[in-house]
Amino acid sequence: MTTVADSRSTRRDRRPRTRIQTANRQIILDAALQVFAASGFRGATVDRIAAQAGMSKPNLLYYFRSKDEIYRQVLESTLATWLAPLERLDPAGDPIAEIAGYIRHKLEMSRQMPEASRLFANEVLHGAPAIGEFLRGPLRDLVARKAAVIRGWIDEGRLAPVDPVHLIFMIWATTQHYADFDVQVRAVLGEQGDTVAAAEETVLAVFLNGLRPRR
């Protein structure tokens, strides 16, 4: 049943947002990303998100009705950003250059937005209750389309024969490792510097040398 409050919220959501409203929503989403990445969905609370955002709980609830709504909004934004470099893989480009560019983008995202990767990892580790349909639908379709691009390059003799889907999985696993397991990486290396920058040359060499066609 739709309540009067729900109807008011729906009408409010449909009204054009002011610049301040847009800015405040982004502040909330940025704060929520930090909290969800650190504590997971169950450990996060609206109070903690409000505190991280530097606003009162009632003010936050003016923009988002519940923790569930905030979580879904954060995940949707994260997924759109995280998958954009794969979407841009160009069939008309040079295969090695395209894959190298994709790996660099993914490493840079691990450097700049580690919380986004950790949030996604936490969601999947808990069975993907919020994004299961997305994984089985749009994500699966995107991977299939880009795997077809890679398979086309292989068929043309421009890449070594590999399984395209597992190649994509390997790129995800390797690049996001530096975000998801940052504490472990730093502990093993015994340093506090830019671990992603230190890894880039080796990661690219392993992938690209393995993908270059054998003559």
Secondary structure, DSSP 8 states (H G I E B T S, - for coil): ---HHHHHHHHHHHS---HHHHHHHHHHHHHHHHHHHHHHHHH--HHHHHHHHTS-HHHHHHH-S-HHHHHHHHHHHHHHHHHHHHHT--TTS-HHHHHHHHHHHHHHHHHH-HHHHHHHHHHHHTT-TTTHHHIIIIIHHHHHHHHHHHHHHHHTTSS----HHHHHHHHHHHHHHHHHTHHHHHHHHT--S-HHHHHHHHHHHHHHHHHS---
